[in-house]
Amino acid sequence: MAERYGLFTIIVLGESILGATTAIKEGLDEGEHAGSLTSLAARGLVLVFPCGGCTSTSRDTSASKR
């Protein structure tokens, strides 16, 4: 079950990044606010990439020793 939640999380993060990338690309194609869009994209990446560690599973060995 934990593996399914991990895979679901990966899919949701991927879809979020894809949607944000598409929105920023369309905004840059219009030519307005290019500096602020680039800054926003960089800040978004800083927030998303550390969350990759949130999906890793750590095994608690104390329960298996009982």
PyRosetta script that sets phi, psi and omega in degrees:
from pyrosetta import init, pose_from_sequence

init()
pose = pose_from_sequence("MAERYGLFTIIVLGESILGATTAIKEGLDEGEHAGSLTSLAARGLVLVFPCGGCTSTSRDTSASKR")
pose.set_psi(1, -40.0)
pose.set_omega(1, -179.1)
pose.set_phi(2, -63.1)
pose.set_psi(2, -34.0)
pose.set_omega(2, 179.5)
pose.set_phi(3, -64.5)
pose.set_psi(3, -37.0)
pose.set_omega(3, 178.8)
pose.set_phi(4, -65.3)
pose.set_psi(4, -41.0)
pose.set_omega(4, 177.6)
pose.set_phi(5, -65.0)
pose.set_psi(5, -38.7)
pose.set_omega(5, 177.7)
pose.set_phi(6, -63.5)
pose.set_psi(6, -44.3)
pose.set_omega(6, 178.5)
pose.set_phi(7, -65.7)
pose.set_psi(7, -39.8)
pose.set_omega(7, 177.4)
pose.set_phi(8, -61.0)
pose.set_psi(8, -42.1)
pose.set_omega(8, 179.3)
pose.set_phi(9, -62.6)
pose.set_psi(9, -42.0)
pose.set_omega(9, 178.8)
pose.set_phi(10, -62.7)
pose.set_psi(10, -42.5)
pose.set_omega(10, 179.5)
pose.set_phi(11, -64.3)
pose.set_psi(11, -43.6)
pose.set_omega(11, -179.4)
pose.set_phi(12, -64.4)
pose.set_psi(12, -43.2)
pose.set_omega(12, 178.1)
pose.set_phi(13, -62.9)
pose.set_psi(13, -41.3)
pose.set_omega(13, 178.9)
pose.set_phi(14, -62.9)
pose.set_psi(14, -43.7)
pose.set_omega(14, 178.2)
pose.set_phi(15, -64.2)
pose.set_psi(15, -37.6)
pose.set_omega(15, 178.5)
pose.set_phi(16, -65.2)
pose.set_psi(16, -44.0)
pose.set_omega(16, 179.4)
pose.set_phi(17, -66.1)
pose.set_psi(17, -40.5)
pose.set_omega(17, 178.3)
pose.set_phi(18, -62.7)
pose.set_psi(18, -44.4)
pose.set_omega(18, 179.0)
pose.set_phi(19, -64.1)
pose.set_psi(19, -42.1)
pose.set_omega(19, 178.8)
pose.set_phi(20, -66.2)
pose.set_psi(20, -39.8)
pose.set_omega(20, 179.2)
pose.set_phi(21, -63.7)
pose.set_psi(21, -43.2)
pose.set_omega(21, 178.9)
pose.set_phi(22, -63.2)
pose.set_psi(22, -42.9)
pose.set_omega(22, 180.0)
pose.set_phi(23, -64.8)
pose.set_psi(23, -41.6)
pose.set_omega(23, -179.9)
pose.set_phi(24, -69.0)
pose.set_psi(24, -38.2)
pose.set_omega(24, 178.0)
pose.set_phi(25, -62.5)
pose.set_psi(25, -43.9)
pose.set_omega(25, 178.3)
pose.set_phi(26, -64.8)
pose.set_psi(26, -37.4)
pose.set_omega(26, 177.6)
pose.set_phi(27, -65.8)
pose.set_psi(27, -39.4)
pose.set_omega(27, 178.6)
pose.set_phi(28, -70.8)
pose.set_psi(28, -32.1)
pose.set_omega(28, 177.7)
pose.set_phi(29, -64.6)
pose.set_psi(29, -30.9)
pose.set_omega(29, 177.7)
pose.set_phi(30, -74.4)
pose.set_psi(30, -22.6)
pose.set_omega(30, 175.3)
pose.set_phi(31, 87.6)
pose.set_psi(31, -1.0)
pose.set_omega(31, -179.1)
pose.set_phi(32, -96.3)
pose.set_psi(32, 140.2)
pose.set_omega(32, 173.7)
pose.set_phi(33, 58.1)
pose.set_psi(33, 40.9)
pose.set_omega(33, -177.6)
pose.set_phi(34, -62.4)
pose.set_psi(34, -40.4)
pose.set_omega(34, -179.4)
pose.set_phi(35, -65.2)
pose.set_psi(35, -44.5)
pose.set_omega(35, -179.1)
pose.set_phi(36, -70.6)
pose.set_psi(36, -33.6)
pose.set_omega(36, 177.0)
pose.set_phi(37, -67.1)
pose.set_psi(37, -40.0)
pose.set_omega(37, 178.2)
pose.set_phi(38, -65.2)
pose.set_psi(38, -41.7)
pose.set_omega(38, 177.3)
pose.set_phi(39, -63.2)
pose.set_psi(39, -42.6)
pose.set_omega(39, 178.5)
pose.set_phi(40, -63.5)
pose.set_psi(40, -41.2)
pose.set_omega(40, 179.3)
pose.set_phi(41, -64.4)
pose.set_psi(41, -41.9)
pose.set_omega(41, 179.2)
pose.set_phi(42, -64.2)
pose.set_psi(42, -42.2)
pose.set_omega(42, 178.2)
pose.set_phi(43, -65.9)
pose.set_psi(43, -36.2)
pose.set_omega(43, 177.3)
pose.set_phi(44, -64.1)
pose.set_psi(44, -40.7)
pose.set_omega(44, 177.9)
pose.set_phi(45, -65.3)
pose.set_psi(45, -37.6)
pose.set_omega(45, 178.4)
pose.set_phi(46, -63.1)
pose.set_psi(46, -33.5)
pose.set_omega(46, 179.5)
pose.set_phi(47, -78.8)
pose.set_psi(47, -35.7)
pose.set_omega(47, -173.2)
pose.set_phi(48, -80.5)
pose.set_psi(48, -44.1)
pose.set_omega(48, -173.2)
pose.set_phi(49, -64.1)
pose.set_psi(49, -37.5)
pose.set_omega(49, 175.2)
pose.set_phi(50, -65.0)
pose.set_psi(50, -21.4)
pose.set_omega(50, 179.2)
pose.set_phi(51, -71.3)
pose.set_psi(51, -12.3)
pose.set_omega(51, 175.9)
pose.set_phi(52, -60.7)
pose.set_psi(52, -31.7)
pose.set_omega(52, 177.3)
pose.set_phi(53, -73.4)
pose.set_psi(53, -18.6)
pose.set_omega(53, 178.8)
pose.set_phi(54, -68.9)
pose.set_psi(54, -24.2)
pose.set_omega(54, -176.4)
pose.set_phi(55, -90.6)
pose.set_psi(55, -9.8)
pose.set_omega(55, -179.2)
pose.set_phi(56, -70.6)
pose.set_psi(56, 145.4)
pose.set_omega(56, -178.6)
pose.set_phi(57, -101.6)
pose.set_psi(57, 127.1)
pose.set_omega(57, 174.8)
pose.set_phi(58, -105.9)
pose.set_psi(58, 136.1)
pose.set_omega(58, -176.9)
pose.set_phi(59, -94.2)
pose.set_psi(59, 128.7)
pose.set_omega(59, 178.0)
pose.set_phi(60, -88.2)
pose.set_psi(60, 111.5)
pose.set_omega(60, -176.9)
pose.set_phi(61, -83.7)
pose.set_psi(61, -10.7)
pose.set_omega(61, -178.4)
pose.set_phi(62, -67.7)
pose.set_psi(62, -32.5)
pose.set_omega(62, -179.4)
pose.set_phi(63, -71.7)
pose.set_psi(63, -30.4)
pose.set_omega(63, -178.6)
pose.set_phi(64, -77.8)
pose.set_psi(64, -13.4)
pose.set_omega(64, -179.4)
pose.set_phi(65, -83.5)
pose.set_psi(65, -8.8)
pose.set_omega(65, -177.0)
pose.set_phi(66, -76.3)
pose.dump_pdb("model.pdb")
